[in-house]
Amino acid sequence: MFMLGPIGFATPLLLLGLIALPILWLLLRAVPPAPIRRRFPGVALLLGLQDDDAEADKTPWWLLLLRMAAIAAAILAFAGPVLNPKQQQAGSGPLLIAMDATWADARDWPRRLDRAAALVDEAGRAGRPVALVRLTDAPEEITFQSADALAPRLVGISPHAWSPTDSAAWVPVLPEGGFDTFWLSDGLDHPGREALMAALSAKGAVTVYESPRPVFALHPPRFNEGAIAIAASRLPVGAEVGVEVSARGPDPSGIERELARVPLRFAAAEARAEVALSLPPELRNRVTRFEIAGLRSAGAVSLTDDSLKRRKVALIGGREDREGLQLLSPTHYLRQALAPVADLMEGTIADILLASPDVVIMADIARVSQTDTDALLDWLDGGGLLLRFAGPALAASDVSRIDEDPLMPVRLREGGRTVGGAMSWGEPKSLAPFAEDSPFHGLPAPDDVTVTAQVLAQPDPDLAARTIAALADGTPLVTRKAVGQGQVVLVHVTANAEWSTLPLSGLFVQMLERLAVSTRPAAPEAGDLAGQIWVPEVVLDAYGQPQEAGDMPGQPGEALAEAIASGPGPALPPGLYAGSDRRIALNVVSDETVLAASSWPSGTVIEGLEAPKEQALKGLVLTVGLVLLMVDILAALLVSGRLSGLGTGLGRKAAAMAMVMALTTLTPVDAQAQDTLADVPKDDSFALQATTGLVLAYVLTGDGRVDEVTRQGLIGLGNVLFARTSVEPEAPIGVDIERDELAFFPFIYWPVVDSQPLPSAAAYSKLNDYLRTGGMILFDTRDGDTAGLSGGATPEGRHLQRLAAGLNIPPLEQIPADHVLTRTFYLLQDFPGRAVRSPVWVEAAPPDAEQVEGMPFRNLNDGVTPVIIGGNDWAGAWAVNGAGAPLLPVGRGFAGERQREMAYRFGINLVMHVLTGNYKSDQVHVPALLDRLGQ
């Protein structure tokens, strides 16, 4: 392609036609032909006379220039001018395309593939062999092939969710001979980059492509002083910027959704930012991952494991009344071991089970009442863990002697066993190494941990299967059995230091961790992971989306520990890995990760991913040529004297026609294009947000408190719809009736505030169109009155009357007992919110709507009532806070909660009515309704 500045020509040979322009000048100059001069004597009689019409003897120079410009424009147009044409890369011979293909590339991956495809296509036209490598793959031999063979493979290439561990490993496998390289870099510095760059530079020219978009990385969350500490890093460091971090996990119905969101701001010139997020334990334990909202990258996602899920542990100990003997308390060492890593609670068995603890620890408690036993068995059946410690009281009792107690894993012998004392023949016993099938496998058994007394288990046939820890002589030390979905564990020594030195050792805490009694809010050490096989449960792709691990093999703990320290890789991708006692999250970004920009040698050509958009100019240049020809027509008429009567009607018509032709020629390129561009919205974010799913909307009143309560009310209603119905609404949206489009929303909640200004005429027109085309508006005066329809006794009621004056509202009536709103999902007769007994007004039924014999209701309006008016403050009753708890009080005690439940049911009926119309008026529902109504 021939280049002339930023303009290229597809067929440059046609430009040779410009050489003929001087010849054209001579030809045009001879038209009209020059007159022949002949002397005639009679001409002397005509001297001094002037003709009314003059005719030139030759074409004027400016007209020649105009015609030559028109011809030149035609030649240029057919030469195929292109603005910002794609530049062909210089060079010949093989071409290597190297892509980092990391998680940092995922955000711009389509653009990177487009650039790689353009390079392959250009190499194919030049006949250059091509090879493509991803530096996140394991190094292998590089083979050049034809562009036609490589091009189909580009579609299936995707980035990886990890970074290159050592880019220098590719140096030994580089092909022999010279070749050029195009490196699509993610902009981050990775180990071995300098060595690989030097090797590639020695082979030929290296061009680097980098995206100017910033990179954000989310560090693993930490539990710190009762809150979750969330940190993120960015590159490059620049001005102050803010992002939002979303906590996601299953809701009570098991469906994953956003549980909380917190803003995080990077200060100017700061590369790292932190924020604290406080969540109640129930909500915190449901969080499965944190992610930076709006970023599709594995580095913007941080999976959570058991280190963030602090368990609720109940401690129940005997002999707690011995004053001054704290170290002899059965639960003292348990409190010391568990207080930093668990939420402890104490009380009676009946009380603590109401709080749904994860673990119940009973220290030296022999007998449990039958009522408490039944309650504990029900709790165990749901997946609880009952951990019991022996002691003098248990050794002296007859519990689980003849028949196995349901709350004991084994039968016990009478009395106990004492070794190493003055009245015994033996020495204190040490621990035996933990078996492979034990949850304690891999933990070291210190020699200084000894046992001087214990309760002994009866040698039943299943004793060996239930023993998970033993002494050196084979005596069971810890036994376990399954009860329903839960388990009962018995430690055959005391929880204090009376019978053993186990509670004084670090092994005691590690054993509690392996039993899933506690978790540590810190990254695991290599020793904690060694000796186990960790099986992947969930893995992340480069875009941060969790995927099932499938049949991926398990990995030894040593390899997992190395991956946690150095980062994930092909064998250990980021994800959740489960061991025998806990789950470990392997994230792309660790807490110590520092984002560093890649540095390139001086003189390296660095380009962005975006290239100037190629634009064909043929149509524009042809248009210019046609315009010049139109002007030439006017000029020819002028030179020939045909425009001398411009003031006459004929002259004006000719001039007007020529101007219309010129303007018509310009219109398709200029005016119409501008009109089309003007019709395109500058920002479609609102439309996209409103149409990605079912969205409930509310009118922004200008009162911040009312708007926030309304938003939280629709969130609460959405949660209930999500849990109880098939409706899955997105987050609600506040709409400005003056500016925003209303047609996207099937339902709009309008809290009436007396300070809100009346809508403009354009807004009233928009609202009337919305009501006429099937939308519904719920007006809520929130005053518990009659919504202003009985005299407007409240400011809100009077303001509603003013608002409604400009709306085409149909005749209204108080909602009848057989209206479809009373049965779209629940059978209702009252519609309370925070207030009760306020009338609710809907579109009046037609006069001929009569009840059919045998039916419990009339066949009312065919469509949805466009307006519902009330004053019960339904949004206040629906509103929830960030933890999902009710935001505002409703009534008193149980009656208030019942009132809130009825408000939710009205909200469900309302939304189902909006979505289904009078579907529940169909006679197919009559038998079921008659049965429910008892008729």
N, C-alpha and C positions, 0 to 999 in steps of 0.2 A: 504494500500500500504506500502510495506517494504521500508524503507529509508536507504540509505547508503551515508551520506553526502548530496550533492545536487542531487544525482541520486536515483530514486525510481524504484521499480520493480512491474510490473502489476501482474505477476504470480511468487511470490517468492518461491513457493514450488519446482520449477524446479532447484533452486540453490542447492538443496540437491544432485543433480548429481555431484557436485564438490567433494563430499566425495569419489566418485568412482575413482578419479584420481590416488591415490596410487595403487589401484588394476590394473588400466590401465598401470601404470608404470611396474608392475611385468609382465603383459601380453606382453607388447611390448618388454620388456627386454629379454623374452624367444624366440623372433623371430629374426633371425632364430634360430632353436633349437641347443643347445650346442652339439658338437661332442662327441662320446663315445671314451674314451682312451683305446687302446689295444696295448700291446707290440708285435712288429713283428721284428724278428731278421734282416730281410733284410733292415730295415729302416736305419741301420747303414751305408749302402752304399750310402744313399741319403743325409747324413749329409754334410752341407756346400753348398748344391745347393739352388738356389733361383728361385721361380716362377716369371714369368713376371706379372701375375695377382694374386693379393692377395685378400683374402676374410676374413672378420672379423668373429670372432667366436661369437660375441654378438653385439647388437645394441649400438652405442655410446651414451653416456649420453646426449650430446647436441641435438642429434636427437630425443631422448625420450622427452626431455624438449620441443622441438619445436612442436612435435605432441600433447603433453599434453596441450600446450598453444592453439593450434587450436581447440581441443575438448572443452577446457574451454570457448573459445570465442563463440562456438556454443551454449553451455549451457547458457551462459550469454545472448546471443541474444534472445533465445527462452523464457527466463524469462521476456522479455518485459522491458528492461531498458528505463527510461524516465529521461531526464535532466530537472531540475526545475519543478517537478510535482506540481500540485495544492495541496496546503496543506489543509488537513482536519482540520477544526476548532475544538478545544477541547471543551468539554462540552456536556451536555445532558439536556433534558427538553425543555421547550418552548424557542423560539427565537423571539425577537422583532427587526425588521429592521426599524430604524427611519431615515427619509430623511428630510433635511431642505427644499428641493424643492423650492428654491427661484430663483430670477432672476440671482443671481451669479452662480447658478448651471447650467444655460441653456447652457453655453459654453461647458461644459463637460458632458452634460446629457446622451448621448449614453454610455459613459464609466461608468457612475454611474448606469445606468440600467443594464449593463453587470455585474457589481460587485454584484448588488442586485439579479440578476438572478442566479449567481453562488452560492450565499449564500442560496437561496431558494432551488436550486438543491441539494446542499450538505446536507441541513437539511432534504430534502425528503429521501435521501439515508440513513440518520441516523435515520429516523422515528421521527423527532422532529416536533411538531406543530409550525407554523410560523404566525406572524402578521406583517403587514407593515402599517406605518402611515406617512403622510406628515405633518410636523409641521406648515406649512402655512395654513392648513385646520382648521376649527373650531373644538375644542376638542370634541371628542365623545368616547363612550365606545369602548375599544379595545378587540377584540375577536380573539383568536388563532384558526387557522384552518390548514388543511393538506396542505403540499407543493403543491400537485397536484391541489388543488382548487385555490391556490394563484398564481401559475405560469402564467396561461393565462391572468391574470389581469395586469401583469407587462408591457405588450406591450402598453396598453392604458394610462399608468400613465405619466403625464407631469408636469413640474414645473409651479409655479405660478409667476406672475409678481410683487410680493410684498414680504416682509419679515415677519417673525412671529412677531406679536405685543406683545405677552407675552408667552414665551415657558413654563413658570411655570404653565399656565392654564392646561397643560396636566397632572400635578402631581395628582390631585384628581381622574382622570379616569384611572390611571394605573391599570393593573390587579392585583389581589391578588396572593400571593405566589411568588416564585422565578422564574426568567427567565434571560437569557443573552440578551445583547443588542449590536447591531452593528449600529453605528450612522454615516451616510453619511453626513458629515458637509460641508457647503459651505465655511468654513474658516473665516466667519465674526462673530463678537460678536453681539448677539441679546438679548433683555431684557428677563430675566428669565432663561437664559441658565444655570447659576450656580445651581439654585434650581432644575431644571429638571435633571441635571447631578448627583446631590447628591441623588435624589430619585431613579434614575436608578441604581446607584452604590450600593444602599442598597438592590436592588433586585437580583443583580448578577454581573457577569463580563461585562464590557463595553469596546468595541473596537471602535475606531474612525478612519474613513477614511476621508482624506482630499486631495484635488488636489494641487500639487505644482505650478500650473499655476497662474500668477498674475491676480488680479481683477481690472478692470478699471470702473470708474463711471463718467458720464458726468453731470455736474450741469446745472441748467436752465440758458440760456443766459440772459444777462442784457444789456440794452441800456445805454451806458456811453460815454458822450462827443462826440456824433456823430458817434460812432462805437459800434459794438456788442462785448461785453466782454464774452468770452467763457472760462470756467474753468472746469478742470477734476481732479479727485483724483485717486490714485492707492494704491494697497496693494499687497505685501509688498513693503516697501521703499528700494530701492537699487541703482544700478548704473544709470547713465544717460540713458534715453530711450526716443524715440520719437514716436508719433502716429499722425494720420491725422484725422481731423474733417471735415465731409462733411455736407454741407447745402443742403437740398432737398426740392423740391416744384414743383408746376406745371409750365411748360413752357407756352409761349403765346398760344399754341394750347390746353392747359389743360392737357397735359401728364406729369406725374411726372418724374423728372429726377434730376440729381445733378446740382445745381446752382452755387456752389462755394466749394472750398476745401482749408483748411488752416492747415499747420503743427503746432503741439503743442509738446513741448519738456519738459520732466520732468528733472530737474537738479538732480545731484547726491544727495542722502539723502534727497530729497524733496518729500513730499507726494502729493502736489497739484501744478498744473501748470495752467497758464492763457495765453491767447492770444487775441488780438483784431482783429476783422474782419470788414473792411469797405466795405459797399455795398451801391449802390445808392438806394434811397427810393423805386423805382419801383421793383427792385430785392429783396430788404429786405422784402417788404410786401408780396412777394410770398412764402417766406420760411415757411414751415409747420413743419419742425423738423430738428434737428441737430443730428448727430450720429458719433460715432467713427468708422472709416472705418475698415471693416474686422471683427468686433466683433458682434456676434449674442447674444445680451443680452439686456433686457429692461433697465438695468442700464446704458448702453452705448448709449441710445437714450433720447433726451430731446425734447418734443413737445413744439411748440411755440403757444402762444395765442395772443390776441389783445394787450397785453402789449408790444410786439415787433413791432407791425405794427403802426407806427406813421402815422396818417392821414394827407393828404394835405388839409389845411383849408384856404379858401380865405375870407378875411375881406373886406367888402365894407361898408363904413360909411358915413353919411351925416354930414355937419357942421364941417368939419375937419380943417377949416381955421381960427378958433378962437385962436389966439396966446395967450399964457400964461394961458390957461384954460385946462391943460392936464387932470385933474381929471374929467372935464365935457365932454371930448371927448367920443363920442358914442362907440368907440372901445377900450378905454384904459383898462377897466377891462377885456375885452375879451382877449386882448393881454397878460395881466398878468396871466390869468388863463390857456391860451393855449400854450404860448411860451415854457414851459418846456416839453410839451407832444405832440406837433404837429408841423408840418412844415407849417409855415404861409406864405401866399403870399397876395399881395395887387395889385390893378390895376383896370382897367375897366372890365366890365362883359365880353366883347368880348375877351379881352386878357387872362383873367384867365381861361376861359373855354377851351382855347387851351391847357392848362396844365393839363386838366382832374383832377380837384380837387375832393376830396371825399365829402367835405362839402363847401357850400357857405353861409356865414353869412352876412345878410344885416341889418344894424342898422339904424333905422329911415330913411328909404328910401321909399318914397311914390310911385312915378311913375317910371315905367320902359318902355323904348321904345319898340315898337312892334318887332323890330329886336332882341333886347336882350331878350324879352319875349319868342319869338319862340326858340331862342338858349337855354334858360334855360329850357323850356319844353322838348326839345329833350334830354337835359342832365339829367333831372329828370326821363324821361322815361327809361334811362339806369341804374337807381338805385341811383341817387344822393340825397343828403339831403340839402334842402334849409331852413335855420333857419333865421327867421325875428324877429326883435325887434321893438316894437312900439316907438313912440316919438312924439314930438310936430308937426313935419312935417306930419306924418301919421294921427294924430288926426285932423289936420286942412284940410286935403285933402278930396276929394270925392271918393277915391279909395275903391272899393268893398262895396259901399253903397247900390245901387239898385240891381245890378247883382254881383254875386260872382266873384271876380277877379281870373283868373286861377292860379295866384301865391299867393293866400291867402287861408287859410283853411276855413274861415267863412266870412259872411258878417258883416260889422261893422256899429254901430250907428254913427250918426253925432256928432261931438265934442268929448268929453271924459267924464271921471268921476273923480272928485276930492273929496277926503275925508280927514279929519283931518286938513284942512287948516283954515285960518281965515274966509273965506267966505263959509265954509261948516258946516253942522249940525252934521256930524258924526265923529267918531274917525278912525284913521288909521286901516286898516283891516289886520288881520293875515291870515296865510295859513290854509286851511283845511287839515286833514290827507289825504294822497294819496290813491286812490281807488286800489283795487286788480288788476284791468285790466290796471292800469297805469304803464308806464315804471319806474315811480318814486316810486312804491310801496316798502315799507321797509325802505325808507329814513325818518329820523326824520324831523318833521316840527318845527324848533326852534320858540320860542315865540317872539324873538327879530327881526324876519323877518316880516316887515310890508310893506303895500302898501298904498301910499298916492294919487296916480293918475294912471289911466289906460285907455285904449280904450276898449269900450264895444262891445260885439258881439250881433248881432241880434238874437232873440230867434227863430231860425229856427228848424224844426223837428229833424234834425240830429245834432244839437248843442251838446246834451248830449253825443252822441257817439264820437264826435270829441274832447271833453274836456278831457285832461289828467292831469290837475292840476287846482284847484279852490281856491278861498278865503273862509274864514269861513262862509260868507253869501251866498255861492254858486255861486258867480260870476266867470265865466271862467278866469283863469290866463294864461294857456297854452293850445292852441288848435292845432290839427294836422289832416291832411288828406293825403291820398295816391294819388300819381300822377304817373301812370305807375308803374314802379318798384321802384320808389323813393317816397319821402314824403316831404310835406311842413309843417313847424312848425312855429307858431306865438306865441311869448311871448308878452303878452298884456301890458308890462311895458318896460321902457327904459333899455338899456344895461349898463347905468351908474346909479349913485345913485340919479338922479333927482326925480324919481317917486317912488322908493322903496329902501329898504336896502338889497334887495336880492343880488345884485352884491358884497356887502361887506361881505357876509357870505360864509362859507365853503359849504353850500348847493348849491350855484351857480355852483361850480366846479363839485360837484356830479351829479347835473342835466345835465350838459354838458356831463359827462361821460355816464350817462344812455341813453342819446340821441345818443350815439356813435359818438359824435363830437370829443372827445379826448379819449385817453387811457393813463393809468399811467404805466410807465416802472418800476413797482415794484410789489411785491407780494401783493395780496389783503388782507385786514384786515377782521376779522370775521364780523364786522359790515357792511362791504360792501356787503357781501354775504347773510346775514340774510334776512329773509322775502321773499325769492325767491325759486323756484324749479329749479334745475339745471339738465338738461337732457343730458345724455352722447351721444355724436355724434360718436366719434372714441375712441376705447380702444386699448391698447397695450397688446400683449401676452408676455410670458416670454422671447421670442427670439427677442423682439423689433420690431415685425411686426405689423403695424396698421391694425385693423379689424373694420368693421362696428359694431356699438353698437347694431343694431337690435332693439328688443323690450325691452331692459333693462329699468327698471323704473327710473324716475327722483328721485333726492335726495334733501332734504332740504339744504339750504345754511349753516346752522349750522354744519351739518354733513360733508359737503364739506370743510368747514374751518378747522374742526378738522383733516380731512384726509390730508390737506395741511400741517398742523403743525406736525402730527405724522407719516404720510406716508399712502399710499393706502392700501386697504385690500379687502376682498372678496366682500363686499357690494359696495365699491368704488374702482374699479380697476384703474390703471393709464390710462389716456386718456384725451380727450377734452370734457368739459362740457359747454353747452350753456344755458345762462340765457336770460332774456328779453332784456338786453342791451349789453352784451359782452360774450365772451367765455373765460373760465378759463382752463389752462393746469394743470392737476394733474400728476406730474412726479414721478418716483420711487425715484429719488435722488433730494433732495432740496438743496438750496444754503448753508444751515448750516450742511448738512450731512458730518460726518467724518467717514471714514472707519477704523474700529478697528478690529484687529485680535482676534479670539476666544482664550481664555486661558482655559487650562484643568488642573485638579488636578494632582499633582505629582504622577507618577506611571501609568498614563493612557496610554494604548497601542494605538499609533497613526501610521497608515499605509497610504501609498499612494494608489491612485486608480489603478496605474499600477502595475501589478504583473509580475515577470519574465516569459517570454514566454516558455510554455511547448514544449519540443522537444523530439521526440522519437529517441532512439539510436539503435534500433534493426538493421536497415539496415547498419549502420556504423560498429557495432560489427560483424555482419555476414561478411561484406566485409573484416574486419581484419582477421577473421578466414579463409576465402578463400585464402587470400594472404599468410597466413602461410602455408596452404596446398600446394600452388604453390611452395613456398620455400622448403617444405618438398620433393616435387618431385625432385627438383634439388639436394637436400642433399642426397636422396636415390640413385640417379644416381652417385653421387660422391663417396658414401661409397661403392657401388657395383663395382666401377672401370669403369663404363660406360662413364665417362667424361675424361678418360685418353687420349682420342683422341680429346681433345678440339680444338687442332690446326687444326684438319682435317675438311673437309667440313661437314661431318655428325655431329661431335661434335658441330660445330658452329651453325648448323641448330637447333639442339636440344636445345642449350642454348638460341638462339634467340626466338624459339617458346615459351619456358617457360617464358622469359621476356615479350613477347607480351601478353601472357595470364595474367600475373600479372598486367601489365599496363592496359589491357582492363578491368580487374576487378575493378581497382581503378577509371577508367574514369567516369562512371556514377555519382559517388558521389562527385568527386573532380573536375576534369578538366571541365566536362560539366557544373557543377553547377557554376564554376567560369566564364565560358564563358557566361552562361545565365545571371548571375548577371552583367557582364560587359556590356551586351547589354541594360540593364535597365537604363534610364537616371536618373542621380542623382537629377535633379530638373525639375519637369514638370510644374513649374509655368508659363513659357513662353508659352508652348503649351496650357495650360488651358486658359490663358488670351487671346490667339489668336483665340481660337475656341469656346468661350462662346457665340459668336454672330458674326455678320458681322463686321469685323475690317478693316479699311483702314490703310495702312502702308506707311511709308516713309523711305528713306535711310538716315542713320546717316552719315553726311559728315565730322564731326569733327569740323565744324564751328558752335559754340554754337548759335550765333544769327540766322544764316540761319536755323538751326535745330528747334529752338524755333518758328520762324515765320511759318515754314512748319507745325509743330504740331498744332499751333493755326489756321492755314488755314484749315487743315483737320477737326478740331473741328467746325469751322464755316460752312464748307460744310456739316458736319454731322448734324448740327442744322437745316440747310435748308432742307436737305433730310428728317429729322424727321418731319418737319412741313408740307412739301408739298407732300410727297410721302409715300408709305407704307414701305419704307426702313428705318430701325431703327438701324443705325450703333452704335457700342460701341466706347469708346475712342480710338483714333488712337495710333499706336505703332510704335516706331522707331526701325528699324532692322539694325543689323550689318551684311552685306552681307558675311563677312568672317566666322561668328560664327553661326548665327541664321538660322533656317529653313524657307524657303520662301513659301513652298507649302501651308501654312495655309491661305495665303492672295490672294484674286482674283485680287487685284489692288495695285500697289506700285508707289508712287510718288517719283521721283528722282531729287532733285534740284542739278544742276551741279555747283560745286565749283572747281576752278582751282587748289586749294591747296589739294584736296582729292587725296590720292595715288591710283594708279591703282590696281584693284583687283588681287588677286593671281590666279594661274591656277585652284585651287580647287573652288574658288569663281566664276570664269568664267564658270566652268562646272556646278555649281549649278544654275547660272543665265540662261544659255542656256537650262538646263532642265526645268526651270520655264517657259521660253518663249515657249518651245516646247509643254508643257503639258497644255496650256490654260491660263497662267497668262498674265497680261498686265503691262507694265512699261511706265509711262509718264515721259519723260526726259524734264526738264524745265531749259533752260540756264539762264532765268531771265534777259536777256539782250535786249529784244525787237528786236533782230536781227533774222537771219534765222536759228537759232540753229546751226550755224557753217557749214551748208550744202552748203553755197555759198562762200566758201573760208575761213571760220573760222576767221572772222574779229575781234572777241573778245576773251579774254583769256578763257572764259567759252566755246565758240564755238570750239576753238582749243582743249580744254581738252575733250570735248564730242567726237571729232573725235578719240582721243586716247582711250577713254573708249570703243567706239563702235567697235574698231578694233578687239577685242577678242570676240564679240558677234555674234551669228548667226541671224542677222537682215535680214528680207526678203526685196525685192525691195520696195522702198518707192515712194510715189507721194504726191503732195500737195492735201489736202483733197478736193475731188470733191464736187460739189454743191448737188449731189444726194446721197452722202454717208449716211449710216444709222445713223451716229453720228449727222446728222443735224435734226433728227426727232424722236429720241428714246423717248423723253418726250416733249420737246419744239421744234418748228420749228425755226431753226437757220441757218444763213449764215455767221455770224462773230463769232469769238471765243476770245474775248478780256480778258485780265487780268488787271494788272496794266499798261501794255503796249497794244497797239492796232496795227492792220494791220501787225502783224508778221505772216509769213506762218506757217501753221500747217501741219505736215507730218504724213501720215499713210501708212499702207501696201497697195501697189499698187493693183488695181483690176486685175484679170486675163484678158489676151488679148481678150478672147471670151465673155466677159461680155457685152452684148448688151442690149440696152433699149427695153423693150417689148412695142409694140404699145398700147397706151392707159394708160400706166403707167408713173407716174411722176419721176421714178427713175429706175436705173438698179438693177438687182439681183446680188449684189456684193458678197464678200467673204462669205463663209458659216459660218465661225467662227468669233471670235473677233480679231481685229487687235492686234498683240502682242506688238507693239511699237507705241507710239505717241510721236512726237518730236516737241517742240515749245519753244518760249522764252518770253512769255507774262507775266510771274510771276503770275500765277493763285493763288498760295498759298498766296501771299501777298494781293491779292484782296479779298480772302475768309477769311483772318485771323480776329479773334475777340479777345477781351480781356476778362477778367474774368466776366465782367458785360454784355457780349454779344454785345458790341458796336464795330464798325469797328476799327481795330488796326492801319492800315496804310491808308493814303489818296489815293484816286483814282480820277484822273481828277480834274475838278473844278465844284463846284456847282451841279446843277441838272444833267448836262451832266455826271459828274463823278459818281453820284449815279446810273444813268442809265447804265453806263459802268460796275459798280460793279454788278448790277442786271444781266446783260448779262453774266458776269463771273460766277455767281452762276448757271445760266441756263446751261452754258456749263458744269460745274461740275456735275449737275444733269444728263444731257444727257450722260456724260462720265460714271458715275457709273451705270446708267440704261443699257448702252451698254455692260458694263462688265458683268452685271448680267443676261441680257436677250439675248445677242448676236444680231443676225439680225432678231429678232422677228418682228420688224416693217417693214421688207421687205416682209412679207407675204401679199398676195393679199387681204386678208380679211380687211386690213387697207386702201386699195386704195380708196374706196368711201369717207371715212372721210378725207383722205389727199387731195384728189382732191377738196373737198368742202372747206377745210381750205386754200388751195393754190389759190382758185378762178378760177379753171380750169373747 
